[in-house]
Structure formats: structure tokens, C-alpha cells
């Protein structure tokens, strides 16, 4: 007697191994498992590379690179377009500063010198364009590894070409991405940016204020920008924060000034 055909059983989604069943993994009920996977994947790959601590550099994805400015400049013909180019050039100065800072951090911070296989103060960014690209680019040009914690977004987010490929991550959950950005940060440098940049800045400030995380060196790059965008003095006057709360960060206007502020506040490789 011939055996009954079992093709339909083997083709059923219920027969797939859970790890290979994307439809099952994407069910709402499996959100906790997906969240855990996003933590575990980055954690284990960072450990494989010996990444013990980072310096996080954050800022706008909309800050243009010199190549982009040159491209727009070459195409500009009208006076109105020239005004746009001039504005891009002013904003592009932040790109160059972040690029220089990425190089300085990589050369002086310990990313080149693993101790018992561990690397400290490796440049880490959100992985996208603009300021994030610039900081990763500086590390890349120094020959050091750097990290990109990307997030799936409907626009603006593509991994830049300068993160170390094996350290280029992508997250679905903002919460897990921010956790990985914060949990091994030895320092934070925040360049001008919008909602996402402000989110990252206040996440860390809140963790420090509430003592959920140890104090780390924090630098806000571009004093005139930050003093125009956020009135910390008004928050103090309205008794929404204490005066001591704004003493946890410094301002800087050059890459060297930012590096000196980080060191003055105790940035060093772990012993």
C-alpha cells in the first residue's frame, strides 16, 4: 500500500521552525521576542568586536556634506539658489567639525588600542547621513572602527558608507536603539538637530538627572544654536529644573574645544 502524500503538511506554516517563520515572528503577540532579539543581536556582535565603551555623536541628518554642497553650488544659477547654497555652507561647517571630532576621538580615545581585547571610546552614531555620517567618516579616515545604530524610518535613514560594516545595525524599536546608544556611552556630543537629536539629548540628560545612569561628559556643539533653541535659564526661572541640572554639560564651537571639554570632565579609557 502506497504511503499517503504529506506535501501539504510540510508546506504548512505551522510546520516551519519558529526561527524561520517570519509570519509568526511578526505577530503582535511576539513583540517581546522581537524586542529581545534586537537587544541580543547588537549586544553579542559588539562583544565579538570587543566594544566596551563608546563616545556617542548625534546631530541632524540634514546637515550637508561638502560633496553635496559642491553639487548644489555647481547647479545653482539664480540669486535665490545662491542664498540656499550660502545657508548650506554655513550648516556644512558643522559637518566638517563633526568629521574632525570623529577623527580626534578615534585617535586619542582608545579605539585603536584594545586592552585584553576590549576597545574603549569607539565613535557611535545613529548611522545615518548628516552629522552622523560626518563623525563616522572621521573615524573611518583615521582607520578606526565606528558604529552605526540605524533605525527603520520612512525617510532620511539609510546607513552611511563610513560605519564599520560589521558594526552597522538596524532597529525597529526606538527604545532599544536608544538603550544601545546610551548603555555603553562614555560621553555624548550633540550637534545641532531636530526632534530626533533633542530626543537623544534629553534621554541622556534625564538618565543623569534621575541617577539612572552615571554622569558622563556631555558637550553641546554650537553654543549659539543651543542657546537660541533651548532656554535652560527659563526652565530654571520657572523652577522646572534645578540650576545644578545644567552644570552637567559644556558648550563647544570647535572639535578641539569639544575634545578638551570631554577630557576635562573625565573621559578616559576604562582600566
Buried (B, 14 or more C-beta within 10 A) or exposed (E): EEEEEEEEEEEEEEEBEEEEBEEBBEEEEBEEEBBEBBBEBBBEBBEEBBBBBBBBBBBBBBBBBBEBBBEBBEEBEEEEEEEEBEEBBEBBEBBBBBBBBBBBBBBBBBBBEBEEEBBBBBBBBBBBBBBBBBBBBBBBBBEBBBBBBBBEEEEEBEBBEBBBEEBBBBBEBBEBBBBBBBEBBBBBBBBBBEEBBBEBBEBBBEBBBEEEBEEBBBBBBBEEBBEEBBEBEEBBEEEEBEEEBBEBBBBBBEBEBBBBBBBEBEBBBEE
